[in-house]
Amino acid sequence: MAEALFEVRGLTKRYGDRVILDDLDFDILRGECFVILGRSGTGKSVTLRQLNGLEKPDAGSVTFDGTDLTQLEERKLYPFRRRIAMLFQGGALFDSMNVFDNVAFPLREHAGLDEAKIAETVRHKLALVRLKDVEGKMPSDLSGGMKKRVSLARSLALDPEVMLFDEPTTGLDPITSATIGKLINSIQRELGVTAVVVTHDIPLARRVGDRLALLAGGHFCFLGNWQEADGSQDPQVADFLAGREEDEENVA
């Protein structure tokens, strides 16, 4: 049994009077791909942002490799954010920089490498995401899928132990979405990273996920592997995985 890299206990988050996460308990195992599923607005991305300290919970703990991140002030989180990279939903590339400089940015800021080593690393990371001959292109020259891959290369620049993916296939066509899923698989296999993927894309979740959790009403109404999910007798789980519509009287 793999050890727990993250141990989350009693995680609670509110925005005003609205409870988004309500006393969540879960572990993320070292080396696995953990998928968080749920409808829009259920708190999937909020959960993800607790895992690298981008947001603080109102209660509970997020222990990463023995350290409770919720107890650290901002500057003490920096070393952990090098170990826990995040691919944001929009990619967050710098529009004024070409592809090379986007991927090189974290290396120049944090790695202390000379330009020859930076260039070698940039080429390697772009190769990992199956891109070549794009270093001189600007983000505006790239398709949506290529932007996601460049963003992923930049996220991998500092060799993180964990990759957090926030809706990595949003706005992409099915073929490009499948390509992103294949990249997540290959990066896990080649680099041995632990991955957490927030999505409502069921084909992506099935492609990449070792275990999945379904978030609804501030709780995980399911947490387990795909065999357990497919055999679940909970209609909420079955309906979500099958993409069935709710009855009209149950729709807000």
Number of C-alpha atoms within 10 A of each C-alpha: 5 9 11 18 18 19 19 21 16 17 22 21 24 14 9 7 6 8 14 21 26 18 17 18 16 16 16 21 19 20 20 21 25 26 27 26 26 23 13 10 10 18 23 27 20 19 22 20 17 19 25 24 22 14 14 21 20 15 16 19 23 27 19 20 14 11 14 16 21 23 14 13 10 11 7 11 16 14 9 18 17 20 16 24 23 26 22 18 17 16 19 12 19 15 11 11 15 19 28 20 20 23 29 23 18 18 22 14 9 10 13 11 13 10 12 9 12 22 17 10 19 25 20 16 23 25 13 19 23 14 16 11 10 17 18 12 13 19 20 11 13 14 11 18 20 18 20 25 24 26 26 27 27 28 23 28 23 19 16 19 19 27 24 24 22 23 20 26 24 15 13 15 11 13 10 16 19 16 17 23 21 16 18 24 16 15 18 19 12 9 14 15 20 22 29 24 26 26 22 22 17 14 13 22 23 15 13 23 23 17 22 24 23 23 22 20 13 20 19 20 14 18 17 14 15 15 9 13 19 12 10 14 10 11 9 15 21 15 12 17 20 10 11 10 10 11 7 7 6 7 7 4
